């Protein structure tokens, strides 16, 4: 959905809640096309810890993302930079990790998980 669609949806929800004398407590719009690339690593660790994942597994995930770096190569290798957000594409753990973070966000336990 585009931003305009979100605004229209919000407007419609607001009208209907007033019309039926209801309260709206939470509303979340997530752009799933960009969500995978923008999850902060620290939020991933908080989410899996919060949901009771084994401490050893938390440590493994932490080590996976702890020193993640990349560089851009054109004619020559560019300067290395640190990656602080996003989940590793093609990683078999990807879907579970993303779902865990999303579940934590929707339960309002985590704030500011996305950039």
C-alpha positions in Angstrom: 0.0 0.0 0.0 1.1 3.5 -0.6 1.2 6.2 2.1 -2.0 7.8 0.7 -3.8 4.4 1.1 -2.7 4.3 4.7 -4.0 7.8 5.4 -7.3 6.9 3.7 -7.6 3.7 5.8 -6.8 5.6 9.0 -9.4 8.2 8.1 -12.0 5.5 7.4 -11.2 3.7 10.7 -11.5 7.0 12.6 -14.9 7.7 11.0 -16.2 4.3 11.8 -15.0 4.3 15.4 -16.8 7.6 16.0 -19.9 6.4 14.2 -20.1 3.3 16.4 -18.8 5.0 19.5 -15.8 2.7 19.8 -12.2 3.3 20.9 -9.1 2.6 18.9 -6.1 1.7 21.0 -3.3 0.8 18.5 -2.8 1.0 14.8 0.2 -0.3 12.9 1.2 0.1 9.3 4.2 -1.9 8.2 5.9 -1.7 4.8 6.9 -5.4 4.5 8.9 -4.7 1.4 11.5 -2.7 3.4 10.9 -4.3 6.9 13.5 -7.1 6.5 16.2 -4.6 5.7 15.5 -2.1 8.4 15.2 -4.2 11.6 17.8 -3.1 14.1 20.0 -6.0 15.2 19.7 -5.1 18.9 15.9 -5.3 18.5 16.2 -8.8 17.1 18.2 -9.9 20.2 15.7 -8.2 22.5 12.8 -9.9 20.8 14.3 -13.4 21.0 15.4 -12.9 24.6 12.0 -11.5 25.6 10.3 -14.6 24.1 12.4 -17.0 26.0 14.8 -18.4 23.4 17.6 -20.5 24.9 20.5 -18.3 26.1 22.9 -20.3 23.9 20.9 -19.6 20.8 20.7 -15.9 21.7 24.5 -15.9 21.9 24.8 -17.6 18.5 22.5 -15.0 16.9 24.3 -12.2 18.6 27.7 -13.5 17.2 26.1 -13.7 13.7 25.2 -10.0 13.7 27.9 -8.6 16.1 30.7 -7.9 13.6 28.7 -7.9 10.4 30.4 -5.7 7.8 30.3 -5.1 4.0 32.0 -3.2 1.3 31.2 -2.0 -2.2 33.4 -3.2 -5.0 33.6 -1.4 -8.3 37.1 -1.0 -9.9 38.6 -1.7 -6.5 37.5 -2.7 -3.0 35.8 0.2 -1.2 36.0 1.1 2.5 34.5 -1.5 4.9 31.4 -0.4 6.9 29.4 -1.9 9.7 25.9 -3.2 9.2 23.6 -2.5 12.2 20.3 -3.4 10.8 18.6 -5.9 8.5 18.3 -9.6 8.6 20.7 -11.7 6.5 19.0 -12.5 3.2 18.8 -16.2 2.4 19.4 -17.1 6.0 17.2 -20.1 7.1 16.7 -18.4 10.4 15.4 -15.2 8.6 11.7 -15.9 8.7 11.6 -17.0 12.3 13.7 -14.1 13.5 11.6 -11.6 11.5 8.4 -13.1 12.9 9.7 -13.0 16.5 10.6 -9.3 16.1 7.2 -8.5 14.5 5.4 -10.4 17.3 7.3 -8.4 19.9 6.5 -5.1 18.1 2.8 -5.9 17.8 2.5 -6.9 21.4 3.9 -3.3 22.2 6.8 -4.7 24.2 9.4 -3.3 21.8 9.6 0.3 20.7 11.7 1.7 17.8 12.7 -1.6 16.3 12.8 -0.2 12.8 14.9 2.7 11.5 
